[in-house]
Amino acid sequence: MQIEDTMLVDFLTGALTGTAIVEGARDLASLKGIFGDEEALAALDPSRLVYRVQAFQPVDEGTEGGLFWGSTVLEPGLVGDEYFMTQGHFHAKRNRGEYYSTVAGFGALILMDEARNVRVEWMRPGSTHYIPGYTAHRVANIGDQQLSFLACWPSDAGHDYRTIALHGFSARLLCIEGQPKLVPQP
């Protein structure tokens, strides 16, 4: 690998630096439809940042046998009683797995299999989570500071956001009496 293709990770913040890094951000307006309380969402500033992502992509997307490395910083906040969260997705190649490793903050990794069974793994600094294939995943920030985590996934995995946009997850992580609780959805 040439030196200009090198990526550096700040393991205190999760920030990535280098030349082959792709960046993106999601605000409340771009996440319309994922939160259960549309009235509460409408009362918030639509330009409010929810999360930002960085990805080191040293090979072309779709390259079999390659790996991508990413970083996500998820802001604290609530829409009604639902925690700020990532959009959530299956992989386009459903059998592809992924790793998440928490750098800072506290969160919940929400996992849903294709039979719509949902479970949560709690994220804290140093926790590392394996996301198996055939599993949709999203992360919610359950703390009062930024949640930062790193990810590694196959470069040919792809993302299927459409299935989640159409059907959602079968449970929502809500703040009930100050505590996160997974609540099944009809």
Protein Blocks (a to p, Z undefined) as FASTA:
>chain_A
ZZklpccddfknopacdjkbccddddfklmgojamblmlmmmpcfklcfbdcddddfbce
hiahiacdddddddeddehjaccddebiadfblmbccddddfbdcdddddddfkopacdd
dddehiacdddehiacddddfbfbdcdddddddfklopafklmmmnopabdcddeehiac
ddddZZ
